[in-house]
């Protein structure tokens, strides 16, 4: 039945795409022109043709195979290039590869430490065995966590996941990077939010259970800017900023390397939990892409159906601004994704220009919620993603490169519902209402640099990377209750932005003659960061008196009285209060760093690595960090590895300067709260000190094993963090005459220690009747709060039971995923099982909200109709599994039956995807 429905929906795709492109895409906003100016028809047509252009047809064939060493061990990361061109790919973790080449082509296989092999691509399958004798060093091998060009995943001293994004995206219905990584990387976790303000639009993500801002993100080895959003309400990673991975189109990514180890001594701030390095596409003469359509099943199953407004499935009437129910629906959250990638060769010496375009149109989901909380579910989004990657040789061994992209998203999410009789103007919204936060996010970046190599083998890389994230809030279906019936129902609430510019100069050299090999690297970095908060319109942040005049003197002016509660009606836009001129921020800082990094192969079996880094920040001072790592081969098939390091994370500008006055709603009512900036007199009055860097110690010990078609990596880790920056609870501020009853702050408030284990077991084998593969990924994570640094303040208020529970639930205690796949000729099928452990939060009633373990099943079936077209049907969360339902007292943080835990709360997702490759 589900397949028939999917096929029927799939027929509507192209109509929906055209409608989406002509109606929703505001391309001019992407290039920062005036927001009210509509895109011309020519620009719409040009952008549409960029993605769907299929005029580039070449007489090509697809060749696949497996690359192994002489012992039969698969080799990941082998470079495979069509001779005489820059068309190339790398082998995956199991040594497999696929490449499209011209008829009669010759393939060149090269790998660090192994001899280069050339083979004719005369057949459809070309398997290769590489010999270590006569091996050469390849300068274009990139591995995160090591600046040595000789280092690979198999022989690295630290755990690194290499994720082939093309393989993942063709075997999954997930359309965003965070959701893709959630199910393939052992210790990566990300969740969709609801009722969490800006976090509904930027998924907070974590590695090894740490904060979203404790993982450094790189693009092609260059530091990526963070989002300007700071997570505050009802969300994982509260009090943290993070990097918006969803601003990078999946279709532009060649592979993702995840370094699961502390790396501040190598890469600087934020790398406490590890590093995610995104390597973008550089292929040419190939047009690839896909069109995907998917929907969620609204028939929520389980014990939460009684008492809900409709047990069949329902949605809010969009025109009712969250105040009335629309007709029943079997499916909601419909999403369309159109993506394409194309590259062209520049010159005859390996230059290229690779372009990616992506459109996403996703509707809201609505899930069962308490009768008086009507809006709960995933946000709506319309987005445009563009990315480009260039490289041009300008002299012998000298190359100019550049890459960057632009992302625009127009989002629409539910805020916390305002209940009947609770600060509501009854004549405007009888029965209560759900305001909506419709954020507009612009994310732009560009990097450019020159690489060269001297005659003596020294490699130089000079680059500059610029990035900016802007977050604009528009609040709809809302009201400024102090204006009563005269209030507008929409407000421009202002927003915030973060700018980052990073200049790097890196130098390295390999010495093959020193023992079994020595690599030395050193360099410098200069970074400028700027954080801004800009005000919204007056009505979004002002409280008015009974005459409609802004209140400036509370002794002579008073707001209208709510006849039901007897309290003054609140000012500002409900759902999200606007930023006022008093909230405005325009602050910047600089950072200068120096590093040195050395790797010595003492013997072919024993390697040691050492790194040291000095950093100086203009706002809090200097820090020095170091790292030692080693790998020991205990045979042809077994490696032992380990590391120890110190690390740090500088407080973000948002954590230092962010401030806001807002209305906090929970089951017991509403209170006015001030989130005071760290540098304010109010913060100092409560004894909160100046924010300093978080300090960390990391240690890991593990092994890798490979026996024929089977590989395994198992790594234990320990992370101790002192002075973690957290968001405190609410302190009584009524005596301070601030016009609010409570205040909260950012503080270096807790010390934590985390023990854990990551494992990846992989097997793949080809038989006459097909190819089978199985991968088991798992993470066990145990975080403890060692100390709460509350000073003279009450610990239960400073960082109490609820705040502790949110920090400890940054990730499930354990997560295991079993991925099974089979392929034969034109047919392939994948089956995945992911188990999330129990999660415990504390609600507004100070009671435990227990979310029991859950097992989620994903299924995908694909058929290659032609060499250029493939149809895939599938389902994520096939059996419509939901988190454990909580009580009906309205005490959850987000205002629904669940918090954002485990696998999300939208249920089963069915999709169809048409992939093309020319």
C-alpha positions, 0 to 999 in steps of 0.5 A: 500500500505504501509503495503505491502511495509513493508512486502516486505521489512521485508522479506529482513531483515535477509539478511541485518542483515547477511550483516551488521554483516559481513561487518560493525561491527568492534567489536575489536574497541569496546574493544579498539584494533588496529583500522586497525585490522579486527575482526576474523570470530570466533568473528563475529560468537560469537557476532552474536550467543550472540544476536540471540541464541534461545537455551534457551527454558523453559516451561513457561507461561505468567501471567498478571494482575493489582494490586490495593489497597482496594480503587481500586487505581492502585499501580505502582512500586509493586514488583512481584517475582516468588517465589524461584527465582530472576525472577521478574517485577514491575507494571507500572503506571496503576498497570499492569504487565506481567511476564513469570513463570514456570508452577505451580509457585507462585507469591509474591506481595510486596509493601512499606507500604502494606502487602505481598501477595502470589498467585498461577499463575494457570491462565493466569490472576492474579489480586491482592488487597493489604492491607495497614495493616501490611505493611512492608518496602522493601529494594529493592524499588528504586525511584529517588528523594528520598533515602527513601525506603518507597517512591513511585511515588504516594506519592513522594513530587516531580514529577517523571515519570516512563516509562516501556521501554519494553512497549514503545519499543514494541509499537513504531518504534523508535529505540533510547532512545532520540526519545522514550522519546521525545514522552512519557515524557511531558517535554523531547525534542530531535531532529535529526540534519543536518549540525551541525558537531558532533551534527548530531551523538549525539542528544542534549536533554533537560528537561523543556527547559533547556540545555542538560547539565542541566539534570543529568543522572544516571544508577542504581542510579550512575552518568553517564559520559557525552559525550566529544562533545560540541554542536556548530553549528546550533543545540539546546543546542549550547555551551552545552555538554550533556549525550549520552543516545543513547549509552545505548541499549534500550533492557537493560533497565527495566524502566526509572525514570525521576525526573522533579525537581531541585535536585542538593542538592541531586545529585550534579552538572547538576541536575538543570532541573532534573534527569533521572535514568535508571534502567537496567534489572535484569530478569533471565531465559528469552530470549527477543528481536526483529528484526526491519526494517524501512524506511522513505518516500522520497515523501516530501509533502507540499509547498516546492516541486517547485524548488527542484532537484527532486519532487519524492524523491532522494538521493546522489550518495554515490560514488560521495562524495556528488557531484552528484545525484543518482537514484530516490528512494521511500524510504530512511534512511532504518534501521535495529535493532537487539536486545536481552536480556538474564539473568541467575541466579547466585546461589540460593539466588537471584544472577543474570547476565543479558546481552544485545546486540544490532546492529543498521544499519541506512542509511542516509536520503536526503531531499529537499534542495536548489539547491546549498546545496545538502546534508541535512538529518539524518546521517548514522550509524552502531552501536554495543551496549553491556551491562551487569548487575550483582549481587551476594550475598556474605554474609547475607545481603551483595551483590556485584554488577556490571554493564556496557557497551560498545558502538561503532558507525561509523557514516556518516553525511552531512556537510554544502555544498560548493557552485559553485564558492565559495572557490571550486577547480572547476576541483575537484568538479565542481558545488560544493560539500558536505563534509561528517563527518564520526565520530567514537564514542566509549563509555565505562563504568563500575560500581562496588560496595558492598551493605550491611546492619548491624544488626541495620538496617543501609545500606551501599553502596560503589561503583566506576563508570568509564566512557569514551567517545571518539569522532574521526573525519574522513572527507570524500568527502572534500578538503584542497583547499590550496593544490588545485588538489593535495589535498587528499579527506579524512582526519583524523581530530583528536578528543576529549575524556572525562573520568570520575571516581566517587567513592561514599559511601552512608549510610542510615537508616529507623526509623519506630518508629519516628512519622510515619517514618523517613529516614536519609541518608548521604554520600560522593562522589569523582570524577575525570574528564579528557578532551582531544583534540588530533590532526589530520593529518597535511593536516586537519588543515594546510594552504599551500602556492603556493609551497605546503609548510605549511605557517609559516610566512604570510609575506613571504608565501601566499596561492593560490588565488581563481580565482573566489572570488579573495580570498586566498584559505582556508587551513584545511579539508572543512566540519570540520577542523582538530584539530592541535597540537596548539588545543591539550588539556589534562586537569583534575580536581577533585571534592569532595562532602558531603551530608545529606538527611532526610525524615520525615513522620510527620503523615501518611498524611504529609511528609517533606524532607530536603537535603543539599550538599557541593561540592568543585571543584579543578578549581573554588571552593566550593558551598553549596545547599539545598532543602525542599520538602513536600507532604500532603494527602488531602484524599484517592485519592488526594495529594498536593506536592511542593518543593523549592531548590537551584542548580548549574552546574559546567562549563564543562571541554570542555567549559573551554578548548575547542578551534578550528579554522574553516571556517564559511559558510552562505548565504553571504559567508565564514569567518575564525573564532577562538573559543578561550579557556576560559583560553586564553589571547585572551579571557581575551583581550575581557574582558571575565572572568573566567567561574564559576558555573551556579546558580539556584533556583527551585520551584514547586507546584502540585498535584496527584489524583487517582480515580479508573482507572484514575490517574492525576499529574499536576505540575507547576514549576519555574527555575531561572538560573544566570550566564548561560554559553553560546557561544557568537556571532562572534567578529571582530578579524582582528586587532589581527593578528591571521590569522582569521577575527572573534573570539567567546568565552564561557562566563557566559553570561545570566540570565534566568527564566522559568515558566512551567506546566507538566501534565500526565492524565492516564486512563485504564480499562478492559472490556469483549471485551478488554482493553482500555487505554488513556494517555495525557501528556503535557508541557507548557514552557515559558523561558525569558532572564532576563539579558545579561551580556555583560560588555563593549562589544556590546550586539548585538555581544555578545549575539544577536538576533540569539543567543537569539532565539536559547536559547529560542527555546531549546524546543517548548513553548508547547507540548501535546501528546495523546496516545490511545491503545486497546488490546484483546487477541492476538491483540493490536493497538496504536494510538498517536497524538503529537502536537508541538507548534510554534517555532521561530528562526532567520536566517543569514539574521536577519529575523525570521524563523517561524515554525508553529505548527505541529500535528504528528500521530503515529500508531502501530498494533501488533499480538501475533502469539504464546506465543513467537513471535509477529509481529508489523507493524506501522508508526511514523509520519503517514501522512508525516508531515514536519516543515514549509518551509523557504525561498530559500535564504539559510539562515537557520542555517543547510543549508536546508529548515528547522532547527532542530525543533519540530519532525524532517525533515525526514517525515513518517517512516514505520516499521515492528518488529518481537519480541521474548520471550522465 
